[in-house]
Structures are given as structure tokens and as C-alpha cells.
Amino acid sequence: MIGRLLVANRGEIARRVFRTCRELGIETVAVFTDADASAPHVAEADLAVRLGGPSAYLDPERVVEAARRSGADAVHPGYGFLSENAAFARAVLDAGLTWIGPSPEAVAAMGKKIEAKALMAEAGVPILPTIPLSPDGPVEMTAPVLVKASAGGGGRGMRVVRDPADLAGAVESARREALSAFGDGTLFAEPLVEGARHIEVQILADAHGTVWALGERECSIQRRHQKVIEEAPSPAVGPELRRELSEAAIRAARAIGYQGAGTVEFLLSDEGFFFLEMNTRLQVEHPVTECVYGVDLVRLQIEVAEGAHLAALPPSPVGHAIEARLYAEDSEGRPRSGVLHRFEIPGVDGEFGLGARLRLDSGVVSGTEVGVHYDPMLAKVVSYGRDRAEAARRLANALARARIHGPATNRDLLVGVLRHPDFLSGALDTGFLERHPVPASLAGPEAVRLSALAAALAGAAANRAAARRDGVLGGLPGGWRNVPSQPQRTAFGTEDGGRLEIAYRLTRDGLRAEGFEDVTLVTADPGRVVLETAGLRHAFEVAAYRGVVHVDSALGPVRLTPVERLPEPAGHVTPGALPAPMPGTVLRVEVKPGDVVEPGQPVVVLEAMKMEHLVVSPASGTVTALHVTPGAQVEAGVPLAVIEPSPPGEPGGGPRPDGPDARTGPEAGAEAGPEFRPELGTTTGTTTGTADDQGPGSAGGPETGSPAGPETGLPPAPETGLPPSPDTAHAAAPEAAPPGSVESGAEIGTETGARGTDAGANPGREAAQQ
């Protein structure tokens, strides 16, 4: 029997395993890096062992030594990091410890896709044809293909090729990426199957010959090959297809003598279903299976490792469950970092627990610092209902009402998908998010205006409260002016780059606000304002932090940036400077001074939150300066390079002076060519990566207008009562990184990339295969 278990992971999966261990009476050991010293999973464990720097989760020797030092007798790998590293599994067993997972031989058998497909074909599992891609031999393609890396997954080394002329370049690029990620540049190709679904089957096998197939999960809602929303069962799978999928998954497990929990992934199209890969570990989306089948998969993993027998038949499914992955990222999918001041999901009746109608599996709490070293997943929110419609409605409502104060998140995207008619009808495939544009913000323009008015009124209320508390002019009415004809004015920046100025007066007859003639003030307190418009009352909860105000209401969440009336002088920015769009590490510099670049050409490659991000030139020009070298750590907004725009007449430089559009006169100079502005760069977002990770939150930030304290360190602004933000704070804050030309690239360290190596995988984004 296991008495003390070490989880070789972090974030929400570590906390998830700890919950089951507490129920079983097993002591727990956490491991942590310096970046995670104050993380929730460290605080919750009975014992914790420091590993070292941010990449130490990938060091098998350190993790095994941590198990020895702590007196653990078992190791659970979680998912990502070393979970599919056969050498790590062997090291755990060689140390005399119990390994909560399949044998090292089974892990290795599924670690190389070409060999794995051959094994599956022998076992009678349907596969797509394999097209070898030899480094030396020519390859002919007669139809679109998908290039893949044999040694890993998660989209690393994956390229869609439709034109034969593009094949050589795609193979060269994919081989470099695969070699960097997995230490193996072996590639192959498969026919491209478009309009298909991503379906996976949960399996569980004991050491006595019993193999369960616990139904399928639908994972077709993907963003750049990364899963976003998962559900069980699939709306496309009926009883007969479910039986066929389950039988194929069981054959796959038996073919490699599998033991423990695992997942067999398939591509489902009109032509049938085809094997993609087998994940020899627990999946990020395992909670939806737990909800529908009423099982604790972590408990079953532990019991199987202790030698228990599974029942002859698995339990039967009941109801429907949907999981949404909540990430700290902007609308373009770029990761964001910063303090998560407040994190609350209303209606949660179980954290990491079974039997919940709304379940939260989270690696963060209010006050957690979302750093740049690991995947930006904050939490998984899971809804369970009698049917799919009930589960979708509950989940969308909970996410829309959540209080998430801090870095930007993908919450609006999740809610938009969950409420989309095509999603609700079950019309899904892996191209869903490509066909349907990113949905609009939950808060429309009028909601933003009303929220800004509420923020201004809450700030004034905070000023009054502070004045009364401090005995300074406490008897004067709020908004008092020596010249009553002049209203109070407060300005805010909005998330779309706009500016709202609120002008209002509080008179004996009530609120008088310019542009809000039909709005009546009901109450105004520092943290809550109630307004009435068109006969409807709306309550707004207002919370202010350093340089940002969050306003939550039934109209939608709104994030505002207070605009100072007397800002500090802005720092000088070199014309043509290309800023870092986020904090990170410089991986590569793709140009040198004097190079001529075209729009979209890569200039610098950054690593942030285990993903590569290509910072590209927004215009034609010449590189006149480089400010970084590989390995450099940079903050958001720091200039990486300077690009002098091409003059008129050169490629991309505007009309030629002697061309038909040539002009003379005072306006000629203004229209001779495009002005160079880094913010005009585009984000193409060709992410080709993945990982697996993080988030329960309880109450958070201070009330609006709170006096200077540990939260802000700044006094309230005299006009608003809200903590001001220095210009430099907004320019460099990870939560609001300055605009730049960035292309989200492949994640460094995909969760499947550590198979057979100790490089690459980390919890967070789980690969979605196309």
C-alpha cells in the first residue's frame, strides 16, 4: 500500500492528485521550482521539495532525489513534463518506488508515431497511410498532406501542405522544429483530412488482463491545433460507433500490454475513424469522463498501481459534461502574465470533486502571480447536466459571471463558442474556430459606457469615504465644485484602444451626466454602483488596482485603464522601434543590421510561457539596430530592434515620386509613403504547439478607492479616487503589453515532446491533432 506519494508536476493537476490522496489517507509531497515557491500546490501538500530553476520539473534525477529525500514511496507524473518519458518511468522503478502509470516499455512503444502506427495496424486499429519523408529522397504529393514529427506531438513539427511547390520548405521548417523540440527530426506525412472531428477514448487497464473503455470525448473545438473545449459524450457518436471506437482502443491497449489510465485519439470523418496517437497518461480533460461515468480516475490509477483488480465491466454513462479551459491570453491567443487579483467562478459546488454540477479544477487562487515560465492555463471549468444543452448553458453562464481581475483571458471566446448555434446543434469539427470569427466581447459598447460611468461614480464615492475618514472636508457634498457649472471629468482607456471621458455632476435633483440623459443614479458606494436606465436597474461591482479598474455586471465584464489628468512625460521611443509584445526570453535573432526586411518577415523569436512567438516586421524597411541577443530576458515594451521604413519608390515604400500617384505641394510628404508604426503589425497566429496545466479562487481585491496600501502603493487620484498608473506601468505591464507584430508560434516543450527525452513537456495546453 502506498503511504506517501510525490506528484512530479505543478498547478491544477498536482492539486487534483492531492485531493484524491487526502481521501485515501495518503500523505502528499509537492515539488516546486523557484518560480513556483508560493504556488497553491506547494501550500497544500504535506511536504514540499525545492527543485531549483524554472526548468527543473524536466530533470528526472532531481525529481527522483526529491522522492528519496521526502520518504515518498510512489510517484504520480500528472500530465506534461516527464509524464511520457520512458527513461523517467524506469528511473522511478529502479529507485524502488511505485510508478503511477504504464510500464516504461508501453510508454516507449507509443513515443514514436511511425512505429506506433505500425503497431496499431498490426493490432487491427484503422490508420491513415504513412508517407515517408526521407531527408535525402524526393517526395511526390498528389493531394494535400499533413506533415508530422514522429517523435512528438502537440503540433510541433506539424505543417499543412496543399501546394506541391511548398512541400520542400515545409519539410525543412518542420524538421528544424522537431529536432529542436524532441531531439529527433524524423518526419512523415499523412493525407490531410479536412472537416474531421477529434475524438478520443479513455481507457483504464489493470495488471490482471482487464481493460475498460470509458466512452469517448469530443475535442474538436481547437485553436491552432490546441484543445479549447472538450465534452463527453460526443454529439456525433451513436451506440454502434461508440462500440467500434471502444473496441479499437482496447485492441490498442492490449497490443502494448498497457496498464493504468491512457487515451487513444482518433480522427473521425465521413470515411471512418483513424488512429492519431496514444497518450500514455491522464489527460487534461479527464474530468468530463469522471462526471459522466461517476468514477475517480486518479483513485483508480493509484489502486491499479497497488495491484487492484478492475471490475469485469465499466460503469455506464449518465448525463453530459463539458469542460472549458480558461487561459491567460489576449484575443489573438498570445499568453499574458501578471497578478490575478481576483478569481471567482460563481456557482461552483465542487473543486476537483466528483458529483458537482459545476466543477473547478484550478492551479491559481486570488492573488496568484501568473508568470512567464509555464503554460498560461488558469483553470478548467466543468459543467455537468442531464443533457448537453443544460451543461452548455450552465457553463456559459458561470464563465460570463466570473470575477476575473488581472491578465486578459479567453473567457469571451469560451462563452461565445458555448452559445453559438452551430456548437449547440453539435455541428463541430476541428475547423470550427477557423470558420467562425472570434466572438465579440461579452460587454457591448453601451455596457462599456455604463461601466465607465459606474467606475467614475465609485471613485467619487471612495473620495468621499476617504475624506470623512481622514477628517478632510468631510462635510462637503460629493462632487462639490467652487464653480458649479463645471462637471467632474474622468477619463478611461478601453480594451479596444479607445478613450471614454465621463462628465457628470451630482446635484440635489440627482445625477446629471453628459450623454447619459436617461440614466438615474440609485446608489453609489466605493465597490458597488446601481444605475437605472430605461426602467431597468443594473448593479455594477467596481474594483480598482494599480493602473486598472474592473467592472462586473450582468451586461458583461469591462476592464478600464484610468487616464491621468497630469501624466508624467512619456519616455522617448526611437522611431521604427519594434517592441517586445510580452515578457520573455530571446530564442533567436533572425536578422542582422543592414538587412532589408519585408512585412511579416521574422525579426526575433521570443519564448514566453513555453511557447515560441515570432516578432515580425510590420513594414518594409532596413534593420538599423538590434538591441537583443539570444538568451536575453526582456520585458514587455522593450525595443528589440529598429527598422527604418523603406522610402517611397522602394518595395512597400509607397508610390514612386514619378509615378501616376506622385504629388507636389505641402501634402506630398504626408502621403508619400506609409508611416512606420509598430502597432500596425499583424498577428497571424500560426501556433503549432501545446502543453498541459493550471487553477480555485476565492475573494480578491480591495474596494474601489481604497487608500494607498499594499495593493497599489499609490494614493487615489484626486478626481477619481482610483489608483493612478504611471505611463511606464501601462507601457510595460505584462497584462497590457504594448501592441507589436507577433506571430504566436509553437510551444517549447509540448506535453508529448518528452517521450524518451527530458526536454519539452509542461502542463497546460494539450495538443489537438488535426
C-alpha positions in Angstrom: 0.0 0.0 0.0 1.2 3.5 -0.9 1.7 5.7 2.2 3.3 8.8 0.7 3.0 10.0 -2.9 5.1 12.6 -4.7 3.5 14.4 -7.7 6.1 15.2 -10.3 4.1 18.2 -11.5 2.6 21.5 -10.7 -0.6 23.6 -10.8 -4.0 22.1 -11.1 -3.0 18.5 -11.8 -0.9 18.4 -8.6 -3.8 19.8 -6.6 -6.1 17.3 -8.3 -4.0 14.3 -7.3 -3.6 15.7 -3.8 -7.4 15.8 -3.4 -7.7 12.1 -4.1 -4.7 11.3 -1.9 -6.4 13.1 1.1 -9.5 11.0 0.6 -7.4 7.8 0.5 -5.3 8.7 3.5 -2.1 9.0 1.5 0.4 11.7 2.5 1.4 14.1 -0.3 4.7 15.6 -1.5 5.0 18.6 -3.8 7.9 19.6 -5.9 8.5 23.2 -6.9 10.8 25.4 -8.8 11.9 28.9 -7.6 9.2 30.4 -9.9 6.5 28.3 -8.1 7.7 28.8 -4.5 4.4 30.4 -3.4 2.1 28.4 -5.7 -1.1 26.9 -4.3 0.0 23.3 -4.9 3.1 23.8 -2.7 1.0 25.1 0.2 -1.5 22.3 0.0 1.0 19.4 0.2 2.1 17.8 3.4 5.7 18.1 2.3 7.4 20.1 -0.4 10.8 19.8 -2.0 12.6 22.6 -4.0 14.0 21.5 -7.3 15.7 24.7 -8.5 15.3 26.8 -11.6 12.2 27.1 -13.8 13.1 24.1 -16.0 13.9 21.7 -13.1 10.5 20.0 -13.5 12.1 18.3 -16.5 15.1 16.9 -14.6 14.4 13.2 -13.8 17.4 13.0 -11.4 16.2 15.9 -9.3 12.6 14.6 -9.1 13.7 11.1 -8.1 16.1 12.5 -5.5 13.2 14.6 -4.1 11.2 11.4 -3.7 14.0 9.8 -1.8 14.6 12.8 0.4 10.9 13.2 1.3 10.4 9.5 2.0 7.8 9.1 -0.8 7.2 5.5 -1.9 5.3 6.4 -5.1 5.4 9.0 -7.9 2.5 10.3 -10.0 3.7 12.1 -13.1 0.5 14.1 -13.8 0.5 15.1 -17.5 3.1 17.0 -19.4 6.6 17.4 -18.2 8.0 13.9 -17.6 4.8 12.0 -17.8 5.5 10.3 -21.1 9.3 9.9 -20.6 10.1 6.2 -20.5 13.5 6.9 -19.0 11.9 8.7 -16.1 9.5 5.9 -15.5 12.4 3.5 -15.5 14.4 5.6 -13.0 11.4 5.7 -10.6 11.1 2.0 -10.7 14.8 1.5 -10.4 14.8 3.6 -7.2 12.4 1.1 -5.7 9.3 3.4 -6.0 5.9 2.7 -7.3 5.2 4.3 -10.7 1.6 5.5 -11.1 1.4 4.8 -14.8 2.1 2.3 -17.6 5.3 0.4 -18.0 8.3 2.2 -19.5 8.1 -0.3 -22.4 4.5 0.8 -23.1 5.4 4.5 -22.9 8.3 3.9 -25.3 6.2 1.9 -27.7 3.8 4.9 -28.3 6.6 7.5 -28.2 7.4 7.3 -31.9 4.5 7.9 -34.2 5.7 5.9 -37.2 6.4 2.8 -35.1 3.2 3.3 -33.1 1.1 3.4 -36.3 2.8 0.2 -37.5 1.9 -1.5 -34.1 -1.7 -0.3 -34.4 -2.0 -1.5 -37.9 -0.9 -5.0 -36.8 -3.5 -4.8 -34.0 -6.3 -4.1 -36.5 -6.7 -0.4 -35.5 -7.6 1.8 -38.5 -4.8 4.1 -39.6 -4.2 6.7 -42.3 -1.5 5.9 -44.9 2.0 6.9 -43.8 4.0 8.9 -46.4 7.8 8.6 -45.6 9.7 11.9 -45.7 13.3 11.0 -46.1 15.9 13.8 -45.7 17.5 12.7 -49.0 14.8 11.3 -51.2 12.3 13.3 -53.2 8.6 13.2 -52.2 5.7 13.4 -54.6 2.3 14.5 -53.4 -0.8 14.3 -55.4 -3.2 15.7 -52.7 -2.9 17.9 -49.7 -0.9 16.4 -46.8 -0.2 17.0 -43.2 3.5 16.8 -42.2 4.1 15.5 -38.7 7.0 14.9 -36.4 7.4 11.2 -35.4 9.0 11.8 -32.0 6.3 14.1 -30.5 3.0 15.8 -30.9 1.3 18.9 -29.8 1.6 20.4 -33.2 5.4 20.8 -33.1 6.8 19.9 -36.5 3.3 19.9 -38.0 2.6 21.6 -41.3 -0.3 21.6 -43.7 0.8 21.5 -47.3 -1.6 22.0 -50.2 0.7 23.0 -53.0 3.5 20.6 -54.0 5.7 23.6 -54.5 5.5 24.3 -50.8 6.4 20.8 -49.6 10.2 21.2 -49.5 10.1 24.4 -47.5 7.5 23.0 -45.1 9.5 19.8 -44.5 12.7 21.8 -43.9 10.9 24.0 -41.4 9.1 21.2 -39.7 12.4 19.2 -39.4 14.2 22.0 -37.7 11.3 22.5 -35.2 11.0 18.8 -34.4 14.8 18.5 -33.9 14.7 21.4 -31.5 11.6 20.2 -29.6 12.2 16.4 -29.5 15.9 15.9 -30.4 14.7 13.9 -33.4 14.0 15.4 -36.8 12.2 12.3 -38.3 9.1 13.3 -40.2 6.3 11.6 -42.0 3.2 12.8 -43.8 -0.5 11.7 -43.9 -3.3 12.6 -46.3 -4.9 15.8 -45.0 -8.4 15.0 -43.7 -10.5 18.2 -43.6 -13.8 18.7 -41.8 -13.0 15.9 -39.4 -13.6 15.6 -35.7 -11.1 14.9 -33.0 -12.4 12.0 -30.9 -10.6 10.2 -28.1 -11.4 7.2 -25.9 -10.5 6.9 -22.2 -9.0 3.6 -21.3 -8.1 2.0 -18.0 -6.3 -1.3 -17.6 -5.2 -3.3 -14.6 -2.3 -5.8 -14.3 -4.7 -8.8 -14.5 -5.9 -8.5 -18.1 -9.0 -6.3 -17.7 -9.2 -3.3 -20.0 -12.0 -0.7 -19.7 -13.1 1.7 -22.4 -14.9 4.6 -20.6 -16.5 6.1 -23.7 -15.4 8.9 -25.9 -14.6 12.6 -25.6 -15.2 15.2 -28.3 -12.2 17.5 -28.6 -12.9 19.2 -31.9 -13.0 22.8 -30.6 -9.4 23.7 -31.2 -7.4 26.9 -31.6 -4.3 26.3 -33.8 -4.2 22.6 -33.0 -4.8 23.2 -29.3 -7.9 21.9 -27.5 -10.1 24.6 -26.0 -13.4 22.9 -25.1 -14.0 19.2 -24.6 -17.1 17.2 -23.8 -18.4 13.7 -23.1 -20.1 12.0 -24.8 -19.6 13.3 -28.4 -22.8 14.5 -30.1 -21.7 12.7 -33.3 -21.2 9.2 -31.8 -24.0 6.8 -31.5 -24.1 3.4 -29.8 -22.7 1.4 -32.7 -19.8 3.8 -33.5 -19.1 4.0 -29.7 -18.7 0.2 -29.6 -16.3 0.3 -32.6 -14.2 3.1 -31.2 -14.1 1.3 -27.8 -13.1 -2.0 -29.3 -10.3 -0.3 -31.3 -9.0 1.5 -28.2 -9.0 -1.8 -26.2 -7.1 -3.5 -29.1 -4.5 -0.7 -29.0 -4.1 -1.1 -25.2 -3.7 -4.9 -25.4 -1.2 -4.6 -28.2 1.4 -3.0 -25.9 0.4 -4.6 -22.6 -1.0 -1.4 -21.2 -1.6 -0.8 -17.5 -3.1 2.3 -15.9 -5.1 5.3 -17.4 -4.5 6.3 -21.0 -6.2 7.8 -24.0 -6.4 6.6 -27.6 -7.0 9.5 -30.0 -8.8 9.2 -33.4 -9.7 11.4 -36.3 -13.4 10.9 -37.3 -14.5 11.7 -40.8 -17.2 10.6 -43.2 -14.8 7.9 -44.4 -14.5 6.4 -40.9 -12.1 6.8 -37.9 -8.3 6.7 -37.9 -5.7 6.3 -35.2 -3.8 9.5 -34.3 -1.8 8.7 -31.2 -2.0 7.2 -27.8 -1.3 9.3 -24.7 0.2 7.1 -22.0 -1.0 9.2 -19.1 -4.0 11.0 -17.7 -5.5 13.7 -20.0 -6.2 17.3 -19.1 -9.9 16.7 -20.0 -10.3 13.7 -17.8 -12.9 15.4 -15.6 -15.7 15.2 -18.2 -15.3 11.4 -18.2 -15.3 11.4 -14.4 -18.6 13.3 -14.4 -20.4 11.1 -16.9 -19.1 7.8 -15.6 -19.1 8.7 -11.9 -15.5 7.5 -11.3 -12.4 8.9 -9.8 -9.7 8.2 -12.4 -6.8 9.3 -10.1 -8.1 6.9 -7.5 -8.3 4.1 -10.0 -4.8 4.9 -11.2 -3.4 4.5 -7.7 -5.4 1.4 -6.9 -4.3 -0.3 -10.2 -0.7 0.6 -9.3 -1.2 -1.1 -6.0 -2.4 -4.3 -7.8 -6.1 -4.0 -7.5 -8.5 -5.8 -9.9 -10.9 -3.8 -12.0 -14.5 -5.0 -12.2 -15.3 -7.1 -15.3 -17.3 -4.3 -16.9 -17.0 -0.5 -16.5 -19.9 1.6 -15.2 -22.5 3.0 -17.6 -22.5 6.7 -18.6 -25.2 9.1 -17.4 -25.7 12.7 -18.5 -23.4 15.1 -20.3 -20.3 17.1 -19.3 -18.4 20.0 -20.9 -15.0 21.4 -20.0 -13.7 24.8 -20.9 -10.0 25.7 -20.5 -9.5 29.2 -19.1 -6.3 30.7 -20.3 -4.5 34.0 -19.5 -4.2 35.2 -23.1 -5.3 38.0 -25.3 -7.8 37.9 -28.1 -5.1 36.8 -30.5 -4.1 33.8 -28.3 -0.9 35.4 -27.0 -0.2 34.5 -23.4 -0.4 37.2 -20.7 1.1 37.4 -17.3 0.6 39.4 -14.2 -1.1 39.3 -10.8 -4.5 37.6 -10.8 -6.1 40.0 -8.2 -9.4 38.2 -8.0 -10.5 34.8 -9.3 -14.1 33.7 -8.5 -16.3 31.4 -10.5 -19.9 31.7 -9.2 -22.0 28.5 -8.7 -19.0 26.1 -8.2 -20.2 23.3 -5.9 -17.1 21.2 -6.1 -13.4 21.8 -6.5 -11.6 18.8 -8.1 -14.6 16.9 -6.8 -17.0 14.3 -8.1 -20.7 14.8 -8.1 -20.5 18.5 -8.8 -22.9 20.2 -11.2 -20.2 22.9 -11.7 -16.7 21.8 -11.0 -13.5 23.9 -10.8 -10.0 22.4 -11.3 -7.6 25.3 -10.8 -4.0 26.0 -10.3 -4.5 29.5 -9.1 -6.3 31.5 -6.4 -6.9 35.2 -5.9 -3.5 36.9 -5.6 -1.6 34.3 -7.7 1.2 35.7 -9.9 0.8 34.3 -13.4 4.4 34.1 -14.6 6.1 33.6 -17.9 7.8 30.3 -17.4 4.8 27.9 -17.7 1.6 27.4 -19.6 -0.9 30.2 -19.1 -3.9 27.9 -18.2 -5.6 29.3 -15.1 -8.3 26.7 -14.7 -10.7 24.1 -16.1 -14.3 24.8 -15.5 -16.5 21.7 -16.0 -20.3 21.6 -16.1 -22.4 18.5 -15.8 -26.1 18.2 -16.7 -28.8 15.8 -17.6 -28.2 16.6 -21.3 -25.8 18.7 -23.5 -28.0 21.8 -23.6 -28.2 22.0 -19.8 -24.4 21.6 -19.4 -23.6 24.2 -22.1 -26.0 26.8 -20.6 -24.7 26.3 -17.1 -21.0 26.6 -18.1 -21.5 29.6 -20.3 -23.4 31.4 -17.6 -20.8 30.7 -15.0 -18.0 31.9 -17.2 -19.8 35.1 -18.1 -20.5 35.9 -14.5 -17.0 35.0 -13.3 -14.9 37.7 -11.5 -11.5 37.5 -13.2 -9.4 40.5 -12.4 -5.9 40.5 -13.8 -4.4 39.5 -17.1 -6.7 39.2 -20.1 -8.2 35.8 -20.6 -10.0 33.8 -23.3 -13.3 33.9 -21.3 -15.2 35.8 -24.1 -14.1 33.2 -26.7 -15.3 30.3 -24.5 -18.7 31.9 -23.8 -19.1 32.8 -27.5 -18.5 29.2 -28.6 -20.7 27.7 -25.9 -23.6 30.0 -27.0 -23.0 29.6 -30.8 -25.9 28.0 -32.7 -23.6 25.6 -34.5 -22.0 24.4 -31.3 -25.3 23.9 -29.7 -26.5 21.9 -32.7 -23.4 19.7 -32.5 -22.1 20.8 -35.9 -18.4 20.6 -34.9 -15.1 19.8 -36.5 -11.5 20.8 -36.0 -12.0 23.9 -38.2 -14.8 25.3 -36.1 -12.9 28.4 -34.9 -11.4 29.0 -38.3 -14.9 29.2 -39.8 -16.4 31.3 -37.0 -14.6 34.5 -36.1 -13.7 35.3 -32.6 -16.9 36.4 -30.9 -17.5 39.9 -29.9 -16.8 41.0 -26.3 -19.4 40.0 -23.8 -19.8 43.7 -23.0 -21.1 45.7 -25.9 -20.4 49.4 -26.4 -23.3 50.6 -24.3 -22.2 48.3 -21.5 -18.7 49.7 -21.6 -20.1 53.3 -21.4 -22.3 52.5 -18.4 -19.5 50.6 -16.7 -17.2 53.6 -17.2 -19.8 55.9 -15.6 -20.1 53.4 -12.7 -16.4 53.4 -12.3 -16.3 57.2 -12.1 -19.1 57.3 -9.6 -17.4 54.6 -7.5 -14.2 56.6 -7.5 -16.1 59.7 -6.3 -17.7 57.7 -3.5 -14.3 56.4 -2.5 -13.0 60.0 -2.3 -15.9 61.0 0.0 -15.3 58.0 2.2 -11.6 58.8 2.5 -12.3 62.4 3.2 -14.7 61.6 6.0 -12.3 59.0 7.4 -9.4 61.5 7.4 -11.5 64.4 8.6 -10.6 66.5 5.5 -13.6 68.4 4.1 -15.8 65.6 5.1 -18.9 67.8 5.4 -18.8 68.8 1.8 -21.1 67.0 -0.7 -19.6 64.6 -3.2 -18.5 66.3 -6.4 -18.5 69.7 -4.9 -17.1 72.4 -7.2 -16.4 76.1 -6.5 -17.7 76.7 -10.0 -20.8 74.6 -10.1 -21.3 75.0 -13.9 -18.3 72.7 -14.5 -18.8 69.0 -14.2 -16.4 66.4 -12.8 -14.5 64.8 -15.6 -12.9 61.3 -15.5 -11.3 59.5 -18.5 -10.7 55.9 -19.1 -8.9 53.9 -21.8 -10.8 50.9 -23.1 -9.5 47.4 -24.2 -10.1 48.2 -27.9 -7.7 51.2 -27.6 -10.5 53.8 -27.3 -11.0 56.5 -24.7 -14.1 57.4 -22.8 -14.5 60.7 -20.9 -17.2 60.8 -18.3 -18.5 64.3 -17.4 -21.1 64.4 -14.6 -22.4 66.4 -11.7 -24.2 65.2 -8.5 -27.0 67.8 -7.8 -29.9 68.0 -5.4 -32.0 66.6 -8.2 -29.7 63.6 -8.8 -27.1 62.6 -11.4 -26.5 64.8 -14.4 -24.1 63.0 -16.8 -23.3 64.2 -20.3 -24.5 61.6 -22.8 -26.5 59.7 -20.1 -29.7 61.7 -20.0 -31.9 58.6 -19.3 -29.6 57.3 -16.6 -30.6 57.7 -12.9 -28.2 57.0 -10.0 -29.8 54.7 -7.4 -26.8 54.2 -5.1 -23.0 54.8 -5.3 -20.5 53.1 -3.0 -16.8 52.6 -3.4 -17.3 49.0 -4.6 -20.9 49.0 -5.9 -22.9 51.3 -8.1 -26.6 50.8 -9.1 -27.9 52.7 -12.1 -31.3 52.8 -13.7 -31.8 53.2 -17.4 -35.0 52.8 -19.5 -36.7 51.5 -16.4 -34.1 48.7 -15.7 -31.8 48.7 -12.8 -28.2 47.5 -13.3 -25.8 46.7 -10.4 -22.1 47.3 -11.2 -19.3 45.9 -8.9 -16.2 48.0 -9.2 -12.7 47.1 -8.1 -9.6 49.2 -8.7 -6.0 48.0 -8.8 -2.8 49.6 -9.9 -3.5 51.0 -13.3 -6.7 49.1 -14.0 -10.3 49.1 -13.0 -12.5 46.0 -13.4 -16.3 46.5 -13.6 -18.5 43.4 -13.4 -22.2 43.4 -14.2 -24.9 41.4 -15.9 -24.1 43.4 -19.0 -20.6 41.9 -19.2 -17.2 42.3 -17.6 -15.3 45.5 -18.5 -11.6 46.4 -18.0 -10.8 50.1 -17.9 -7.5 52.0 -17.6 -7.7 55.3 -15.7 -6.2 58.1 -17.7 -4.3 60.6 -15.6 -5.1 64.2 -15.9 -1.5 65.2 -15.4 0.6 62.3 -16.6 4.3 62.1 -16.3 6.2 62.8 -19.5 6.4 59.7 -21.7 9.7 58.2 -22.4 11.3 58.7 -25.8 10.7 55.9 -28.2 13.0 55.6 -31.2 11.1 55.9 -34.5 10.8 52.4 -36.0 11.5 50.6 -32.7 10.0 47.1 -32.7 8.8 46.4 -29.1 8.6 43.1 -27.3 4.9 42.2 -27.1 5.3 40.4 -23.8 8.0 39.4 -21.3 10.1 36.5 -22.4 13.4 35.1 -23.4 15.0 35.7 -26.8 15.5 32.4 -28.5 16.8 33.5 -31.9 17.5 36.7 -33.8 16.6 36.2 -37.4 18.2 39.3 -38.9 21.3 41.4 -38.7 21.9 45.2 -39.0 21.7 46.3 -42.6 19.3 43.5 -43.6 16.3 44.6 -45.8 13.0 43.1 -44.4 9.5 42.8 -45.8 6.2 42.9 -44.0 5.7 39.8 -41.9 9.3 38.7 -42.0 10.5 37.3 -38.7 12.9 39.5 -36.8 13.1 38.0 -33.3 11.8 34.7 -31.8 10.7 35.0 -28.1 9.9 32.2 -25.7 7.1 33.1 -23.2 5.1 30.6 -21.2 6.6 27.7 -23.0 5.6 28.9 -26.5 7.5 30.5 -29.3 6.4 33.8 -30.6 7.7 35.3 -33.8 8.0 39.1 -33.7 7.8 40.1 -37.3 8.4 43.3 -39.2 5.2 45.3 -39.7 6.5 47.0 -42.8 9.2 47.0 -45.5 12.5 48.6 -44.3 16.1 48.2 -43.2 17.3 46.9 -39.9 19.3 49.7 -38.4 19.8 48.4 -34.9 19.5 45.2 -32.8 19.1 45.5 -29.1 19.0 41.9 -28.0 20.9 38.6 -28.4 19.8 35.0 -27.9 19.3 34.2 -24.2 18.4 37.8 -23.2 15.5 38.3 -20.9 13.2 41.1 -22.0 10.2 42.9 -20.5 7.1 43.9 -22.5 7.6 47.1 -24.4 11.4 46.9 -24.5 12.7 47.7 -28.1 14.1 44.6 -29.7 15.2 46.2 -33.0 14.9 49.3 -35.0 13.6 49.2 -38.6 13.9 52.2 -40.8 10.9 52.2 -43.2 11.7 51.9 -46.9 11.5 55.3 -48.7 8.9 55.9 -51.4 9.6 54.1 -54.6 11.1 51.0 -53.0 9.2 47.8 -52.4 6.4 48.5 -49.8 7.5 52.1 -49.6 4.6 53.9 -51.2 4.2 55.4 -54.7 7.2 56.4 -56.8 7.8 60.2 -57.0 7.4 60.0 -60.8 4.5 57.5 -60.8 0.9 58.3 -61.5 0.2 59.0 -57.9 3.0 61.5 -57.5 2.0 64.7 -55.8 3.5 68.0 -55.2 2.8 70.6 -52.7 2.6 70.7 -48.9 0.7 67.4 -48.6 3.1 65.4 -50.8 5.4 64.5 -47.9 2.5 63.3 -45.7 1.2 60.9 -48.3 4.4 59.8 -50.0 4.6 56.5 -48.1 3.2 54.7 -45.1 4.2 55.9 -41.7 6.1 53.2 -39.7 4.1 52.2 -36.7 4.8 49.0 -34.8 1.2 48.7 -33.8 0.2 48.2 -37.4 1.9 44.9 -37.5 -0.3 41.8 -37.8 -0.6 38.7 -35.8 -1.0 35.6 -38.0 -1.1 33.2 -35.1 0.2 30.0 -36.6 0.7 28.2 -33.3 1.9 24.7 -33.8 2.3 23.7 -30.2 0.8 22.5 -26.9 1.2 21.7 -23.2 -0.9 20.9 -20.1 -1.6 23.0 -16.8 -3.4 25.2 -14.3 -6.2 27.0 -11.4 -10.0 27.8 -7.2 -10.3 31.2 -6.4 -11.8 33.0 -3.6 -12.2 36.6 -2.9 -9.8 39.1 -4.0 -9.1 42.7 -4.4 -9.7 45.8 -2.4 -12.7 48.0 -2.9 -12.5 50.8 -5.3 -11.0 53.9 -3.9 -9.2 52.2 -1.1 -6.4 54.4 0.3 -2.8 53.6 -0.6 -1.8 50.3 0.7 -0.1 47.1 -0.2 -2.3 46.5 -3.3 -1.4 49.7 -5.1 1.2 51.6 -3.2 -0.2 54.8 -4.8 -2.6 57.4 -3.4 -6.0 57.8 -5.0 -6.2 60.2 -7.9 -7.8 63.4 -6.7 -10.6 63.3 -9.3 -11.5 59.6 -9.3 -10.3 58.0 -6.1 -8.8 55.3 -8.2 -5.1 54.4 -8.0 -3.3 56.1 -10.8 -1.0 54.3 -13.2 2.3 55.7 -14.3 2.6 55.8 -18.1 5.5 53.5 -17.9 3.5 50.9 -15.9 0.9 50.7 -18.7 3.6 50.6 -21.4 5.5 47.7 -19.8 2.9 45.8 -17.8 2.6 42.2 -18.9 -1.2 42.4 -18.6 -1.3 45.2 -21.2 1.7 44.7 -23.3 2.2 47.3 -26.0 1.0 46.3 -29.4 3.6 44.8 -31.6 3.9 42.5 -34.5 3.9 39.0 -33.1 3.0 35.6 -34.5 2.2 33.0 -31.9 4.4 30.0 -32.7 4.9 26.6 -31.4 5.1 25.9 -27.7 8.5 25.0 -26.4 8.1 21.7 -24.6 4.9 20.1 -25.7 3.3 17.6 -23.4 4.1 14.8 -25.8 7.5 16.0 -26.5 9.1 14.4 -23.5 8.6 10.9 -24.7 12.0 9.3 -24.5 13.7 12.7 -23.7 13.7 15.0 -20.8 13.0 18.0 -23.0 9.8 19.7 -23.7 6.6 18.9 -22.0 4.8 21.0 -19.5 1.3 21.1 -18.1 -1.2 23.4 -19.7 -2.3 23.2 -23.3 -3.0 19.8 -24.5 -2.2 19.1 -28.1 -5.1 18.9 -30.5 -4.2 16.9 -33.6 -5.8 17.7 -36.9 
